[in-house]
Amino acid sequence: MDIRAGIIAAAFMAIVGALWIFVAGARALQSARRLTYYRIKRQRVRSGWITLLSAILLMALGAWLSIFGEPVAYRYFPPSPTVTLTPTITLTPTITLTPTITLVPTITLTPAVTDTPPFTSTPFIPPAIEALFESVVTPDSGAAFSPLQFTLNCANFLNFEAAAVFQTPIRYMCAVFSYANMTPGAQWTALWYRDGKLVHYETIPWDGETGGYGFADWEAPPSEWLPGDYEVQIFVGLEHKVVGRFAVQGDAPTPISTLSPTPTLTHTTVAPLPAGTTAAGTP
């Protein structure tokens, strides 16, 4: 119940109570007229008038409450502001177009062979290579690497010929990158894959600076550089940083055959023995 409702209820009860007391006072005056004893009659009359006066005062209180009660109450109990609800926008439904023409579905040709990229899994370090970690230095999670560039000669980081496709035969490949926020001594790993199969790796504590240029390389006989799609993955600790891809095309190198020694027949001429001599040289 708020202040306004309380004031109205109090005024109503005061007026109703005043009417009830007024009726009681009027009955007291009427009953006093029938009394014989003067003292008792006088007391009854005085009591009746007091009751009537009380009814008048109570009615005046009810009228005062109904007129002045609410402003006085707000003076001592200031009303708190109430939130005014803001009307929301009512969306008017729009006209929905009903299609009149139904298209007949056509036959969709499904290709018999689907080209699947050779590298789709999330890069990770195989457990066997992780077991080779030597460093106990915690790497910086903010270490960053540039995209890998592949070249056959990375003697000069500022001047080299990069490519994405190479022709057999080759012996050496270098993946050049720039880096930042590296922690000296942290474990770093380079994994080389050919057609999804691990063919080479290196994992050592980082011996470079915190920023600059670096490379990962692989040198092997031409017989190991088979044609295919190659991928190089760089990790710092166990966190994958960058991946690069290149392709080797051409004919697979022919392995050099090793000749096995074959027996050689040697013809020896034996002189005839003198007459009467045996093969042992005794007569």
Secondary structure, 3 states (H helix, E strand, C coil): CCHHHHHHHHHHHHHHHHHHHHHHHHHHHHHHHCCCCHHHHHHHHHHHHHHHHHHHHHHHHHHHHHHHHHHHHHHHCCCCCCCCCCCCCCCCCCCCCCCCCCCCCCCCCCCCCCCCCCCCCCCCCCHHHHCCCCCCECCCCCCEECCCEEECCCCCCCCCCCECEEECCCCEEEEEEEEECCCCCEEEEEEEEECCEEEEEEEEECCCCCCEEEEEEEECCHHHCCCEEEEEEEEECCEEEEEEEEEEECCCCCCCCCCCCCCCCCCCCCCCCCCCCCCCCCC
